Amino acid sequence: MNGVIKPTRTTLSKDGVQQPLGDAPWRESVSGQQIVLSRGLCAFNLIRLDKKLSAQRQRQAAELQALAKAPFEDPGLYIVIEDGAAQAWSWDRAFVEDKTGLPSRLCVPETILHPAADGIVLRDCIDGFEGQHWVSGNLQQSRWWPHRPTTHDWRLFQSSLQGAVEIGGASVPAATPVNLATETLRSNNRRPLISTLKSLRPMTVAVLASWIILPLLAFHLVSLLVISQQTSSLRNDVTALQQELGPKRLAATQLGQIQTELETYAERLNVVSPLPGFSAILTRVAAAQGTIQSASLVDSNLAVTFRVSEPINQVEWVRELEATPALREVSVFPSIRMGDWAVEATLVGVGALQQNSAVDRAEGAP
């Protein structure tokens, strides 16, 4: 059939509200439909890749690490590979498909439609605002706020950036709006392999299955065995850490709860242990002669309240904790009780920590 399909592009807000966008000369998907997801629905991770690998191996490595890092039980993925690094966005597949009635493979994060820049910029998004750090036209780190960031929010975002960054001042810049109806997708985008297969006709899939799907399945099976061994090692580490923190009853209780979640997540093979990040915070609090008051873990968001007798340097704490590969988007601020402080951070998947110890990455997530 050679008929022309009129493309339609719609947006999906963080609250699940779908709105149409005007027609524009963009490269439509196979079905002629495209859903632009609010940045508030997406998590962003930058994954460093071995440049010596072939393009196919880089894609496979990027997809495996993106799944491990995604803070969702069943994530949808959108991956862009540029200059030896993968920019990976993930979202809650079930939520998006329930709200739109369309397959998740038709979705793209709105950041993909933002024009490339250089340096630090603030974008006006479908919901809220997004701080972005670009280097030579490649997105290195992103952070989303539901409201316009305060000067304190913006200063913390700048202090969390990795590498040599020229700080643009403490004041929050004007937000740049983006016309999502007219912008086109980033040209370097490569669709995830699974999404590409889903878009092909059954006959084409049958022809490709004998030399693509079977080797890929074998690769994933080997990867699952490796992850299983890593999970066993993590459980041993959890046990040893609980014994070491025995005198600190509150901390031990929190670690026991995290261990239970670890066992559940490990079975699903897409969420890993939060203990390295939690341990880094405990170590920093102990060095300041502080005591833990409470701790909580919701999805990948870790919050710890502690008490110290002397004031602390918030910027110094943020920089030290951000240097830990297991933590990103760290905030340190005084609590409402005199002498109490709080640390909030986003946990990074352990699966990529060994690689990131050599070449660190920079990112942000909602």
C-alpha positions as CSV (number, residue, x, y, z in Angstrom):
1,M,0.0,0.0,0.0
2,N,1.5,3.3,-1.1
3,G,-0.9,5.7,0.6
4,V,0.4,8.6,2.6
5,I,0.1,8.3,6.3
6,K,-0.5,11.6,8.0
7,P,1.8,11.7,11.0
8,T,0.4,12.7,14.4
9,R,2.6,13.8,17.4
10,T,1.2,14.1,20.9
11,T,2.6,14.9,24.3
12,L,2.1,13.0,27.6
13,S,2.4,15.0,30.8
14,K,3.7,13.7,34.1
15,D,0.1,13.5,35.3
16,G,-0.9,11.3,32.3
17,V,-2.6,14.0,30.3
18,Q,-2.2,13.6,26.5
19,Q,-2.3,16.6,24.2
20,P,-2.0,16.9,20.4
21,L,0.8,18.9,18.7
22,G,0.5,20.5,15.3
23,D,1.7,18.7,12.1
24,A,5.4,19.2,11.3
25,P,7.9,17.8,8.8
26,W,9.4,15.1,11.0
27,R,10.4,11.5,10.3
28,E,7.3,9.6,11.5
29,S,7.4,6.2,13.1
30,V,6.1,3.0,11.3
31,S,2.5,3.7,12.4
32,G,2.7,7.4,11.7
33,Q,2.3,8.2,15.4
34,Q,4.7,9.5,18.0
35,I,4.3,10.3,21.7
36,V,6.6,12.9,23.3
37,L,7.0,12.0,27.0
38,S,7.4,14.7,29.6
39,R,10.9,14.8,31.1
40,G,9.2,14.4,34.5
41,L,8.2,10.8,33.4
42,C,11.7,9.9,32.3
43,A,15.0,9.0,34.0
44,F,18.3,9.9,32.3
45,N,21.6,8.0,32.5
46,L,24.9,8.5,30.6
47,I,26.6,5.2,30.0
48,R,30.3,5.1,29.1
49,L,31.1,2.5,26.4
50,D,34.3,0.8,25.2
51,K,35.1,2.4,21.9
52,K,37.0,-0.7,20.8
53,L,33.7,-2.6,20.7
54,S,31.8,-2.9,17.4
55,A,28.6,-0.9,17.0
56,Q,26.5,-3.9,17.7
57,R,28.3,-4.8,20.9
58,Q,28.1,-1.2,22.0
59,R,24.3,-1.3,21.5
60,Q,24.0,-4.6,23.4
61,A,26.1,-3.3,26.3
62,A,24.2,0.0,26.4
63,E,20.8,-1.8,26.5
64,L,21.8,-4.1,29.3
65,Q,23.2,-1.3,31.4
66,A,20.2,1.0,30.7
67,L,17.9,-1.8,31.9
68,A,19.9,-2.3,35.0
69,K,20.0,1.5,35.8
70,A,16.3,2.2,35.0
71,P,14.3,2.9,38.2
72,F,11.2,1.1,36.8
73,E,10.0,-2.5,37.0
74,D,9.3,-2.7,33.3
75,P,11.1,0.2,31.6
76,G,10.7,1.5,28.1
77,L,14.0,2.7,26.6
78,Y,15.3,5.3,24.2
79,I,19.1,5.2,23.5
80,V,21.3,7.6,21.6
81,I,25.0,6.5,21.1
82,E,27.5,9.3,20.4
83,D,31.3,9.5,20.8
84,G,31.7,6.3,22.9
85,A,28.8,7.1,25.3
86,A,25.1,6.1,25.4
87,Q,22.5,8.6,26.4
88,A,19.7,6.5,27.8
89,W,16.2,7.5,28.8
90,S,13.8,5.2,30.5
91,W,10.2,5.4,31.7
92,D,7.4,3.2,33.2
93,R,6.2,1.2,30.2
94,A,2.9,0.1,31.8
95,F,1.9,3.6,32.9
96,V,2.6,5.1,29.4
97,E,0.8,2.4,27.5
98,D,-2.2,2.5,29.9
99,K,-2.5,6.3,29.4
100,T,-2.1,6.4,25.7
101,G,-3.3,3.0,24.5
102,L,-0.3,2.8,22.2
103,P,2.9,0.6,22.4
104,S,5.8,2.1,24.3
105,R,8.1,1.8,21.3
106,L,6.3,4.9,19.8
107,C,7.5,7.1,22.7
108,V,10.4,9.5,22.7
109,P,11.5,11.7,25.7
110,E,11.1,15.4,25.0
111,T,14.8,16.0,25.6
112,I,15.4,14.2,22.3
113,L,13.7,17.1,20.6
114,H,15.8,19.8,22.3
115,P,18.4,21.4,20.1
116,A,22.0,20.5,21.0
117,A,23.9,23.1,22.9
118,D,27.3,23.6,24.6
119,G,27.6,24.4,28.3
120,I,24.9,24.6,30.9
121,V,21.3,25.5,29.9
122,L,17.9,25.6,31.4
123,R,15.0,24.3,29.3
124,D,11.3,25.0,29.7
125,C,9.6,21.6,29.5
126,I,6.1,20.1,29.1
127,D,6.1,19.9,33.0
128,G,8.6,21.8,35.0
129,F,12.2,22.6,34.0
130,E,15.3,20.7,32.9
131,G,18.9,21.6,33.6
132,Q,21.2,20.3,31.0
133,H,25.0,20.1,30.7
134,W,26.3,19.8,27.1
135,V,29.8,19.2,25.9
136,S,30.5,19.6,22.1
137,G,26.8,19.0,21.3
138,N,26.5,15.9,23.4
139,L,24.3,15.8,26.5
140,Q,26.4,14.8,29.6
141,Q,24.0,15.4,32.5
142,S,20.4,16.3,33.1
143,R,18.2,17.2,36.1
144,W,14.5,17.9,36.2
145,W,12.6,20.1,38.6
146,P,8.8,20.3,38.8
147,H,9.1,24.0,39.4
148,R,11.6,26.7,38.3
149,P,14.8,25.9,40.2
150,T,15.9,28.2,43.0
151,T,19.3,29.7,43.2
152,H,20.2,26.9,45.7
153,D,18.9,24.2,43.4
154,W,20.9,25.6,40.5
155,R,24.1,25.9,42.5
156,L,23.8,22.3,43.6
157,F,23.2,21.2,40.0
158,Q,26.3,23.0,38.9
159,S,28.4,21.6,41.7
160,S,27.4,18.0,40.8
161,L,28.6,18.2,37.2
162,Q,31.6,16.0,36.4
163,G,34.8,17.1,34.7
164,A,36.1,20.5,34.0
165,V,33.0,22.8,33.9
166,E,33.0,26.5,33.6
167,I,30.3,27.6,36.1
168,G,28.0,30.2,34.6
169,G,27.3,32.0,37.9
170,A,25.0,31.5,40.8
171,S,21.9,33.1,39.3
172,V,19.4,30.9,37.5
173,P,19.4,31.6,33.7
174,A,16.2,32.3,31.7
175,A,14.5,29.1,30.6
176,T,14.6,28.4,26.9
177,P,11.3,27.1,25.4
178,V,11.3,24.4,22.7
179,N,8.7,24.1,20.0
180,L,8.1,20.3,20.1
181,A,5.8,20.5,17.1
182,T,8.5,21.6,14.7
183,E,11.7,20.1,16.1
184,T,13.1,16.9,14.6
185,L,14.7,13.9,16.3
186,R,18.4,13.9,16.9
187,S,20.0,12.5,13.8
188,N,22.4,10.1,15.7
189,N,19.5,8.2,17.3
190,R,19.5,4.5,17.0
191,R,16.3,2.7,17.9
192,P,16.7,-0.1,20.5
193,L,16.9,-3.5,18.8
194,I,13.8,-4.9,20.5
195,S,11.7,-1.9,19.4
196,T,13.1,-2.3,15.8
197,L,12.1,-5.9,15.7
198,K,8.6,-5.1,16.9
199,S,8.1,-2.7,14.1
200,L,9.1,-5.2,11.4
201,R,6.6,-7.4,9.5
202,P,6.3,-11.0,10.7
203,M,7.8,-12.4,7.5
204,T,10.9,-10.1,7.9
205,V,11.3,-11.1,11.5
206,A,11.2,-14.8,10.6
207,V,14.0,-14.3,8.0
208,L,16.2,-12.5,10.5
209,A,15.5,-14.7,13.5
210,S,17.9,-17.5,12.5
211,W,21.0,-15.2,12.6
212,I,20.0,-12.3,14.9
213,I,17.6,-13.5,17.6
214,L,19.3,-16.8,18.5
215,P,22.8,-15.3,19.0
216,L,21.3,-12.4,21.0
217,L,19.3,-14.8,23.2
218,A,22.6,-16.7,23.9
219,F,24.3,-13.4,24.8
220,H,21.5,-12.5,27.3
221,L,21.6,-16.0,28.8
222,V,25.3,-15.6,29.5
223,S,24.6,-12.2,30.9
224,L,21.9,-13.5,33.3
225,L,24.4,-16.1,34.6
226,V,26.9,-13.3,35.3
227,I,24.3,-11.2,37.0
228,S,23.3,-14.2,39.2
229,Q,26.9,-14.6,40.4
230,Q,27.1,-10.9,41.1
231,T,23.8,-11.0,43.1
232,S,25.2,-13.9,45.3
233,S,28.3,-11.8,46.0
234,L,26.2,-8.8,46.8
235,R,24.2,-10.8,49.3
236,N,27.4,-11.8,51.0
237,D,28.5,-8.2,51.2
238,V,25.1,-7.3,52.7
239,T,25.5,-9.9,55.4
240,A,29.0,-8.7,56.3
241,L,27.9,-5.1,56.3
242,Q,25.0,-5.8,58.7
243,Q,27.4,-7.5,61.1
244,E,29.8,-4.6,61.0
245,L,27.0,-2.1,61.8
246,G,25.5,-4.3,64.6
247,P,25.9,-1.7,67.4
248,K,24.0,0.8,65.3
249,R,20.5,-0.6,65.6
250,L,18.7,1.9,63.5
251,A,21.2,1.6,60.6
252,A,21.0,-2.2,60.8
253,T,17.2,-2.1,60.6
254,Q,17.4,0.0,57.5
255,L,20.0,-2.3,55.9
256,G,17.8,-5.3,56.6
257,Q,14.9,-3.6,54.8
258,I,17.2,-2.8,51.9
259,Q,18.4,-6.4,51.7
260,T,14.8,-7.6,51.4
261,E,14.3,-5.3,48.5
262,L,17.6,-6.4,47.0
263,E,16.5,-10.0,46.9
264,T,13.2,-9.0,45.2
265,Y,14.9,-6.7,42.6
266,A,17.7,-9.2,41.9
267,E,15.0,-11.8,40.7
268,R,13.8,-9.2,38.2
269,L,17.3,-8.5,37.0
270,N,16.7,-4.8,36.4
271,V,17.3,-3.2,39.8
272,V,20.4,-3.8,41.9
273,S,21.7,-3.2,45.5
274,P,21.4,0.3,47.0
275,L,23.9,-0.6,49.7
276,P,27.0,1.0,48.1
277,G,25.4,4.4,48.0
278,F,23.9,4.1,51.5
279,S,27.3,3.0,52.8
280,A,28.9,6.1,51.4
281,I,26.5,8.3,53.3
282,L,27.0,6.3,56.5
283,T,30.7,6.7,56.2
284,R,30.5,10.5,55.7
285,V,28.2,10.9,58.6
286,A,30.5,8.8,60.9
287,A,33.5,11.0,59.8
288,A,31.5,14.0,61.0
289,Q,30.9,12.3,64.4
290,G,27.2,12.2,63.5
291,T,24.4,9.8,64.3
292,I,21.7,8.5,62.0
293,Q,18.2,9.5,62.9
294,S,16.2,7.9,60.1
295,A,16.6,6.5,56.6
296,S,14.1,5.7,53.7
297,L,14.3,4.3,50.2
298,V,11.6,4.9,47.7
299,D,12.4,3.5,44.2
300,S,15.9,4.9,43.6
301,N,15.5,7.9,45.9
302,L,17.5,7.6,49.2
303,A,16.9,9.9,52.1
304,V,18.9,9.9,55.3
305,T,18.4,12.2,58.4
306,F,21.3,12.5,60.8
307,R,22.4,14.7,63.8
308,V,25.8,16.5,64.2
309,S,26.9,18.9,66.9
310,E,28.8,21.3,64.6
311,P,27.6,23.0,61.3
312,I,28.7,21.3,58.1
313,N,29.8,22.6,54.7
314,Q,26.9,21.6,52.4
315,V,28.8,22.2,49.1
316,E,31.8,20.1,50.3
317,W,29.4,17.2,51.3
318,V,27.6,17.4,48.0
319,R,30.9,17.2,46.0
320,E,32.3,14.4,48.1
321,L,29.1,12.3,47.9
322,E,28.7,13.0,44.1
323,A,32.2,11.6,43.6
324,T,30.8,8.3,44.8
325,P,29.9,6.3,41.7
326,A,26.8,5.0,43.4
327,L,25.2,8.4,44.0
328,R,23.9,11.2,41.8
329,E,21.7,14.3,42.3
330,V,22.8,14.7,46.0
331,S,21.3,17.4,48.2
332,V,22.4,18.2,51.7
333,F,20.2,20.6,53.8
334,P,19.3,21.3,57.4
335,S,16.2,19.6,58.8
336,I,13.4,21.3,60.8
337,R,14.9,20.1,64.1
338,M,17.9,21.9,65.5
339,G,21.1,20.0,64.9
340,D,19.5,17.6,62.4
341,W,20.5,17.5,58.7
342,A,19.2,15.5,55.7
343,V,20.8,13.9,52.7
344,E,18.8,13.1,49.6
345,A,20.3,11.3,46.6
346,T,19.5,9.2,43.6
347,L,21.0,5.7,43.6
348,V,23.0,4.6,40.5
349,G,22.9,0.9,39.4
350,V,25.8,-1.2,40.6
351,G,26.0,-3.0,37.3
352,A,27.8,-0.1,35.7
353,L,29.9,0.9,38.7
354,Q,32.9,-1.2,37.7
355,Q,33.1,0.4,34.3
356,N,32.4,3.9,35.7
357,S,35.3,3.6,38.1
358,A,37.7,4.1,35.1
359,V,35.7,6.6,33.2
360,D,33.1,8.3,35.3
361,R,29.8,9.4,33.9
362,A,27.6,12.3,34.5
363,E,23.8,12.3,34.7
364,G,20.5,13.3,36.2
365,A,17.1,11.7,36.8
366,P,13.7,12.6,37.9
